[in-house]
Each structure stands twice: as C-alpha cells, then as structure tokens.
C-alpha cells in the first residue's frame, strides 16, 4: 500500500492475545468485538501525534482522516485500537480497508479499546476495567473515532451473536488484566469464527488451463530459523488479484527454494524470497501440520515473516473456565 513505508525508530509494541478454541462464560472476563482491520497505536501529546501500526509503520498519510481527528484531542494520552472500514451492513470489511486509497468515500473508523497513559501518567499497571472506564469518560467520540464497547461475563452468547452477524470473532479479556507492552498473554484471548492462519509466501506454481499468472501460492512458517512447508492455496483469488500478486512477487524471484527439505507440488514452482505474509482460512490441520482446504483471504502487510512461527499453528488448547482461571498470564 502506498504511504505506509515510513517506519518509526522508536514506538510502543502493543499487547497481544493468544487464541482460544471455544467461547466461555466467566464474570471475571469482558468480551469485545474482534475488529477486522489494522491494529493502531496513537501517541498524542501537545507537540505532535504519532499514529502507527503494531510494527511502527506510520499511518499519518495512509489514513489522514483519522490522523486529523486525533489532532483535535487536547489532553496527552496513548490509545490502542483498530482501524476499520465499516461496510453498508455495519461490519468491518478488511478488503475495503486494503483498497481504501482507491475509494476514500468508504466509512473509515478508529475503534479505541484501551488507554495506556493519560496526562503523561502511565496506566499500564491499572486493571483493564479501570482503564476502559476512564477511556469511556474522556474520549470524545465522533463518526471517525469511537469507543469499542464490551459486555461482561456472557462470552458464549456474545460469540453466537458474532457468528449470526458474520463477524470475524470476539476478544475475551480478563477484567483485572494489566497492559503488558509487546507481550502475548492468556489474559487476552481471541476466539475466531473460523480457522485462519498467517503464512509466508515462499513461491507460486505455474497456472493450468485458462488461468493466468499463477496456479497456487506455496506457503510456509518459521520453525526456529528454518522455513517449514504448511501447504499451498489456489483458491480465493480473482483475475485482478492474480495479476496484482504476481506483479508483487515477480521482483523477488529466487533460483532455489527457501525450504531445507523438498516440497511436493502438483505443478512446477517459481520460488520467491520469503518477504510477504498472507492470511488463509482452512478446515483443519493434518498431523504433520499441513492445512486442509486452505483458501486465500488477504495479504497481511501488518505482519512480519519472522512473527509467523510453528508455535502459532499447534492445535489450540480447548480452555475451560477453570483452565483459564488457574493458568498464569505468560
């Protein structure tokens, strides 16, 4: 995407969530909508506003409408939230967000769900509900900057409502959880509506029949410092995206595969440098960690290849309320 190449040298790494297989009820937890967009931190001071992704990519020029709204906030604060495009059905639409520069008439929102500091006072050591209570009180909501609300306790009902409305899923957060910058913790859980996984594009196969550009993307994840094959996907593309991704990958073609072990495919492969991350949805993992029936969803420009590891694809433990309560945060 244009306008997102600038990166800050120093920035806040947001707190991250682990994945849970099933929704649950627990009055010690709150539940929020899992927005389908880009995670964004806002550092607001009297001198400047820093608005950037989880990896420090500057959003000032990419989403100037939000940036200008943030500049109107008078008190210094640090906010954590998600940038989304809301479609006509009121749902966040990642495809439209990725192509926002081509149609800026779409409804762009910044849903804020946490506050890390206020008037230069650190709030990360305060319980989540205390932080959200303050955030609700001080945030001047507009059509562009909105408070991301929550419910208490009723995760199963909330998840069923998310499924009914076609949402990506829900977030479960322990009510008294502190904010651990850059940590992935079991005190925050993402509960998805379907299986999905980030994977690194390692190559593409030759097209067959009337198809142009490529047949399938060859996918991998890091196992230590080595790339491990996890499957390939030829579904989920349009003629336009086939051409778009082919042109994106073409400058990074390499002679040798980035895998240490041979990979079997049903067509010749053109290998590429493992620089791009995509998201796919699939039915299940095989015993040797290959995705069954993977379907391409989107390119993830907000994820680095080194973040996509074998540890993230191991079967998600089915957590009961007792397990969630008794396990440590990290």
Secondary structure, DSSP 8 states (H G I E B T S, - for coil): -TT---B-SS-----EEEE-SS--EEEEEEEEE---SEEEEEEE-SS-EEEEETT-BB-TTTSHHHHHHHHT--S-EEEEEEEEEE-TTS-B-HHHHHTGGG-TTSEEEEEEEEEEEETTEE-TTS-HHHHHHHHHHH----SSEEE---EEEEHHHHHHHHHHTT-SEEEEEETT----TT-EEEEEEEEESS-EEEEEEEEEE---TT--S-S-EEEEEEETTEEEEEEEE--S--HHHHHHHHHHHHTTEESS-SBSS----SS-EEEE-S--EEEEE-SEE-TTS-EES-EEEEE-TTS-GGG-BGGGGS------HHHHHHS---
